[in-house]
Amino acid sequence: VYGIDMPAASELVAHDRSEQEVREYIGADRLIYQDLEDLIAAVKKWGGSRIERFDTSVFDGNYVTGDVSHQYLEQLQLLRSDSAKKRTQADPSVIGLHNNA
């Protein structure tokens, strides 16, 4: 989205995992999630009052352009996920890339 190649939601560590499962997966003794409102308040406090609005779309799915639908994100996942990239990578010899050095 917006030209940024980010992982699909299903590729993120916390996707479909409980807090305990994420904690175990990353090898942490404790795991604490900060809610979005607290994150915004902390940044405003230390970032100054010049900030009027944050793009929090990666956290809440509300994209500033208003035209990014769930279906669009699903299509991106199908096209750009790590598994999709593995399926579409060609053998260098097939596409004529050779190194004769």
DALINFEN-V532582 format. One record per helix or strand. SS is the DSSP state (hx for helix, st for strand). FROM is the first residue (numbers start at 1). LEN is the number of residues. If there is no record, write none. Layout:
((SS:FROM:LEN) (SS:FROM:LEN))
This chain:
((hx:9:3) (hx:19:8) (hx:36:12) (hx:57:4) (hx:70:11) (hx:82:7))
